[in-house]
Amino acid sequence: MSVRIRIWDLPTRLFHWLLAAAVLGSAITSETGPIDWHARFGYAVLALLGFRVLWGFAGGWWSRFSSFIYSPASVWRHLQGRSPAAHLAGHSPLAALSVFALLLVLGLQVGSGLFSDDEILFMGPLASRASSQTVAWMTDYHKDIGQWLLLGLVVLHIAAVLYHLLVRRDNLISAMVSGDKLLPEAEALPASADGIRQRLLAGVLMAVCVGLVAWLVLSAP
């Protein structure tokens, strides 16, 4: 018999879908313009990443980094199909590596954009504070290496979701919409706290991140 357990709290779910929309918007406007909207989507990604880092310490159980930091031995056992149920309820060892890789690459992509200058339409808010050599390197990274790294991770993420859906019959999309998963009743796993207090805290943290990004952009010379 299975029981329904809250795995993904509402702030985590909203973060996930808002980040996907912001990254998609940024990708589209990087090719078709307008460039000011590309920058706005990038600032949105930056604020969302800041929130996710904070929420990794203050969020529901399965959203906290402590719940999906695994040892190399755990990753190896997972590859052998010997992961305990607790490693499969939230982020599995491989999914955890994907999450950290995405956060890192997105952070590098947005960070490099802040220092970029295409000398035509856009200059990042921090470009004037860096050397010309740093700006040139950041611009090249943002337009080439970082873009392809991010695209590769996004494709890998989508492929993993489809694999779980079509092969393992595990609908990860549904769980990220409803927040719940059906898990064996015998497994005593904690549910993520997802009440009004957690949601108010998430709202405050998000407002702080938005404010910091706005200050960063508006205070640029």
Buried (B, 14 or more C-beta within 10 A) or exposed (E): EEBEBBBBBBBBBBBBEBBBBBBEBBBEBBEEEEEEBBBBBBBBBBBBBBBBBBBBEBBBBBBBBEBBEBEEEBBEBBEEEEBEEBBBBBBBBBBBBBBBBBBEBBBBBBBBBBBBBEEEEBBBBBBEEBEEEEBBBBBEBBBEEBBEBBEEBBEEBEEBBEEBBEEEEBBBEEBBEBBBBEBEEEBEBBBBEBEEEBBEBBEEBBEBBBEEBEEBBEEBE
